[in-house]
């Protein structure tokens, strides 16, 4: 989990261990401090082609429900992208 409202973050922290025990997936917390230096380094790595997203599938907006189903079933091995066209 990344981001979310404070309520969602606290809920994940409180229920994470229970979800880990019963859901077959491990959930733990992570904290990060952003800095201008880190963002500049990340920008340089992306521009150099050393960091890039792995895209598993692309779905048109009209198939967003199918994309969410695919994610929910645990099949995705990269990012699932919803394409919004003009």
C-alpha atoms as one frame of an Amber mdcrd trajectory, in Angstrom:
protein
   0.000   0.000   0.000   1.296   3.414  -0.860  -0.427   6.610   0.160  -4.026
   6.987   1.194  -5.853   9.016   3.786  -4.667   9.002   7.401  -7.647   6.785
   8.285  -6.688   4.273   5.570  -3.052   4.262   6.689  -4.002   3.636  10.333
  -6.474   0.939   9.285  -3.751  -0.797   7.269  -1.348  -0.567  10.207  -3.898
  -2.004  12.637  -5.266  -4.708  10.363  -2.062  -5.513   8.468  -0.907  -8.326
  10.732  -4.359  -9.933  10.739  -4.501  -9.671   6.942  -1.029 -11.218   6.730
  -2.089 -14.201   8.865  -5.404 -14.883   7.132  -4.924 -13.553   3.621  -1.790
 -15.400   2.591  -0.006 -12.133   1.774   2.450 -10.197   3.881   1.708  -6.609
   4.750   4.156  -4.312   6.484   4.793  -0.618   6.856   7.396   1.549   5.202
   8.193   5.196   5.637  10.161   7.422   3.302  11.425  10.975   3.443  11.479
  12.808   0.140  14.294  15.174  -0.643  15.223  17.365  -3.613  18.503  15.455
  -3.938  16.718  12.082  -4.138  14.170  13.394  -6.647  16.954  14.825  -8.828
  18.765  11.466  -8.759  15.564   9.630  -9.651  14.936  12.085 -12.510  18.452
  11.456 -13.850  17.988   7.661 -13.656  14.649   7.820 -15.482  16.043  10.103
 -18.188  19.038   7.773 -18.636  16.682   4.826 -19.149  17.979   3.005 -16.060
  14.624   3.076 -14.240  11.370   2.390 -16.019   7.947   0.982 -15.175   7.144
  -2.582 -16.105   3.728  -2.535 -17.756   1.863  -5.834 -17.614  -1.302  -4.832
 -19.463  -3.173  -1.831 -20.807  -6.959  -1.568 -20.683  -9.217   1.055 -22.285
 -11.288   3.030 -19.770 -14.436   1.107 -20.708 -12.719  -2.090 -19.408 -11.592
  -0.607 -16.066 -13.692  -3.148 -14.142 -11.869  -6.001 -15.911  -8.516  -4.362
 -15.128  -9.409  -4.174 -11.436 -10.570  -7.795 -11.509  -7.240  -8.808 -13.074
  -5.353  -6.957 -10.337  -7.553  -8.409  -7.611  -6.892 -11.957  -8.790  -3.162
 -11.391  -8.312  -2.186 -11.996 -11.948  -0.399  -8.699 -12.601   3.389  -8.864
 -12.835   3.798  -5.164 -13.463   1.676  -2.039 -13.702  -1.821  -2.263 -15.108
  -2.593   0.888 -17.088  -6.030   2.362 -17.775  -5.890   4.252 -21.078  -8.136
   7.309 -21.390  -8.524   8.397 -24.986  -9.908  11.687 -26.335
